[in-house]
Amino acid sequence: MGATVTVLSLALAGPALAAVPADGADGAAGHAATRRAIEAAVADGVPGVTAGVRDAHGTWSATAGVGDTRTGAPRSAADRYRVGSITKTFVATVLLQLEAEGRVSLDDPVDTWLPGVVRGHGHDGRAITLRMLLNHTSGIYNYTADDDFGRTYFLKDGFFRHRYDTLTPRELVAIALRHRPDFAPGTSWNYSNTNYVLAGMVIERVTGRPYAEEIDRRIIRPLKLTGTSVPGTRVSLPRPSSRAYSKLAPTTAGPSYDVTRLNPSIASAAGEMISDSADLTRFYRALLRGDLLPARQLKEMKTTVEIDGVPNAGYGLGLMDRTLSCGVHVWGHDGGIHGSGSSAVTTADGRHALAVNFNGDWAGNMDAVIEGEFC
């Protein structure tokens, strides 16, 4: 669900393990900087890292650290993990496919599809378009920023009491609507998970099927993403997978906790999906190459707005563009949820893609891994 969750944490006791190239090759010299960045993340306190790359030379993968701090079992290149807000790119892709089919318009007011749902404390779904949901210019309050929600689901005492709660999309939206909007629709930018909960609800209203079914039918099955799923209320991770760890506190100090099992309905269409590095690189390569969207819709997706306070980056429709220190542009998304931080990016031509996951949510430099791979 993005940066709002990354205060959750865990510190790995014991020495860091060196990165192991999962393809068995000591080579792939072109990925040496990536390997060093992975090792550095583990040295910084991340329990374990798994990363995968697809480029003109084929595939490469590497792991570092541990997937289980109790047993010392290493991470695997085949690990499946919670991808958090990377879910947003899948959701946006489905809505853009529906636009290409003439079933919706990005300029439709939210109220057209969800009449009366976005009302209260100054929110008005008649003035907010689907485009504003997808590029975070709606002004709708971010439900995960609600203090009560944070205490209940992100801090230790609340998490262990409520980790298996089921929350409906309407309940998540209702939390947001207790607050005033961040700004008038279309006048600024602010990351809000509520936008994508609503986008998932729109998909269901348009198609008559849950957004999860549409992602499965339109993306997962056609691309043969065998490690990818939309879990709904399923609390476990499919195998192979590692444990996920968090501090469950607004600090990087103190004890860490195993948070692998949780009900991901608290993230809904904003961040509930599970995937692996091979699938994520396949998905983003296919997306940027135009395999999932017609040219017009892909252009819309790549039309960005400025991200306040983040230089050299822009946000499109569920897709982020960033310019790296070496001048390379990469497109993709980050994702954070309890005990899991991920990033998946690719060059604009889809020829070079990276996906990486940390199984702790309080330490490590994800940007350094991306810079290492592409610069």
C-alpha positions, 0 to 999 in steps of 0.5 A: 500500500505504499509508503504509509506502511513502511514504518512497520519493521524488523531487525535481523539478529546475526550476521548478514549472508552474502548474496548468492546468484540464484542462477548458479552463475557467479557471472552476470558481471553486468549485475555486480552493482545490483548484487552489492546493493542487495548485500548492503540492504541485508547489512542494513538490517533487512532479513533477506532480499530476492531480486530478478532481472529480464534483459537482452541477455536473458534472466538473472536472479540473486538472493541475500540474507534469510527467509526465516530468522528462526531457522536461518533458511535462505531466501529463494529466487522463486519466493512469492511475496506480498507486492502491496501497491504494485497491485495498482498497476494491475488495477489501472491496466484493467480500467484502461482495457475497459476504456479501450473497449468503450465501456468506461471513459477516464473522464466519467465522474466516479458518481456515474459508477458508484452513485452516492458512495463518495460523499461526506465532509466535502468529498463529492464523487460528482466532481472526481473522475476516474482519471483522478482516482488513477493518478491520485489527483482526486483529493480523497483522503487516504484511509491508511493515514487515519490514526485509528486505522493505523493503531488498529492494523499497523501497531503491535497491540492492534495488529495481533488483535485484528490481523485476521479481520475482514474489511470490505471496500465500502468500509475502507472508503467510509474511513476515508470519508470521515476526513476532509479532502486533501484538496479540491479535485484536480488541483494537486497530488497526494497518494491515496490508497482510497483511490484504488479501493474505489477503482476496484469497486468501479471495475466490479460495477462495470463488469459485474465481476470482482476486480480480482476476477478481471485481473485474473482473466485479463492479465494473470492467465493470458501472461501465464503469471503462475506465481501471481494471485489476488488473495482476497481474505486468504491469510497465508502466502503460497509456497515457495515463500519466506517469512515477513517481518516488522517492528509494528512500531513507528521506529526502527528500534526494538523487537521484530515480529513475524507478520507473514499471516494477515488478512489482506482485505485491509489493502483491497484493490490498493495493495492486496496482490501476491506475486514473484520477481519473474512474474513482475518482470514479465508483467511490466515488460508486457505492459510497456511493450504494448501487449496489454493496452492499445497505444492510446491507452498506454499513452494515457497511462504514461501521461504523468503529473508531478509528485510533490516533494519527489524530484525526477519522478512523475505519476501516471495512471497506476504507473510511476516514471523516475529518472535515475542518476545516470539519466535512465528512465524507468517505469513501474511501481513500488509496494509496501505492506506489513513485512514486505517492501517491493519494487518492479521497474522496466525501461520504456521499451520493456527490454530491461526489467527488475523486480526486488523484494525485502522481507522486512519493512523498516530498513534497506535502500530499494533505490540503490538496488534499482540504481545498481541494475540500471546505472 
